[in-house]
C-alpha cells in the first residue's frame, strides 16, 4: 500500500476543541498543528503525525521523524 501524501491544494482544518484534547501517544505531551504540512507535531517526541482526510492518524508507526 502506497502512503498517501498531503495535498496542499486541499485546506485541512482541525477543530480547535479536538486539538485541545489530542496528545502525543508516545509522550502524552501537547501537539502543534502545522497547517502547511498537514501534520500534528510533537516537539517532545520529535514526531509528526499525519492528518488524512481530516482525521489525525495518532499511531507512532505512521508518524514521520522530524529533522533535528
NUKETOR-456564 format. One record per residue (C-alpha): residue number from 1; residue in one letter; x, y, z. Coordinates in Angstrom, 2 decimals, always signed. Layout:
  pos  code        X        Y        Z
  NUM     a        X        Y        Z
...
***
This chain:
  pos  code        X        Y        Z
    1     x    +0.00    +0.00    +0.00
    2     x    +1.43    +3.37    -1.01
    3     x    +1.34    +6.01    +1.73
    4     x    -0.88    +8.98    +0.96
    5     x    +0.72   +12.38    +0.77
    6     x    -0.82   +15.62    +1.94
    7     x    -2.42   +17.52    -0.92
    8     x    -1.56   +21.17    -0.33
    9     x    -4.45   +22.19    -2.58
   10     x    -6.90   +20.82    -0.01
   11     x    -7.28   +23.04    +3.01
   12     x    -7.46   +20.85    +6.08
   13     x    -8.64   +22.43    +9.29
   14     x    -8.73   +20.84   +12.68
   15     x   -11.37   +21.71   +15.21
   16     x    -9.66   +23.70   +18.00
   17     x   -11.55   +21.64   +20.58
   18     x   -10.19   +18.43   +19.08
   19     x    -6.66   +19.84   +19.04
   20     x    -7.04   +20.82   +22.71
   21     x    -7.68   +17.20   +23.76
   22     x    -5.27   +15.37   +21.43
   23     x    -1.88   +14.46   +22.87
   24     x    +1.13   +12.60   +21.54
   25     x    +0.52    +8.88   +22.16
   26     x    +4.22    +8.37   +22.93
   27     x    +4.88   +11.21   +25.40
   28     x    +1.34   +12.32   +26.32
   29     x    +2.60   +15.83   +25.56
   30     x    +0.90   +18.60   +23.57
   31     x    +0.71   +18.72   +19.79
   32     x    +1.12   +21.67   +17.46
   33     x    -0.88   +21.85   +14.20
   34     x    +1.30   +22.52   +11.15
   35     x    -1.29   +23.54    +8.59
   36     x    +1.23   +23.90    +5.75
   37     x    +2.40   +20.28    +6.12
   38     x    -0.94   +18.85    +7.27
   39     x    +0.64   +17.28   +10.32
   40     x    +0.37   +17.34   +14.09
   41     x    +3.81   +17.97   +15.57
   42     x    +5.08   +16.56   +18.85
   43     x    +8.16   +18.63   +19.66
   44     x    +8.93   +16.44   +22.68
   45     x    +8.92   +13.17   +20.72
   46     x   +10.34   +14.69   +17.54
   47     x    +7.48   +13.20   +15.52
   48     x    +4.96   +14.49   +13.00
   49     x    +1.61   +12.69   +12.89
   50     x    -0.23   +12.84    +9.55
   51     x    -3.79   +14.03    +9.11
   52     x    -5.56   +12.13    +6.34
   53     x    -8.93   +13.29    +5.04
   54     x    -9.26   +15.46    +8.14
   55     x    -8.62   +12.55   +10.52
   56     x    -5.49   +12.60   +12.72
   57     x    -3.56    +9.33   +12.48
   58     x    -2.23    +9.01   +16.02
   59     x    -0.08    +5.92   +15.52
   60     x    +3.64    +6.12   +16.29
   61     x    +4.25    +3.69   +13.41
   62     x    +2.67    +6.18   +10.97
   63     x    +4.49    +9.25   +12.31
   64     x    +7.36   +10.90   +10.48
   65     x   +10.62   +11.53   +12.35
   66     x   +11.40   +15.26   +12.48
   67     x   +14.79   +16.51   +11.39
   68     x   +16.95   +17.53   +14.36
***
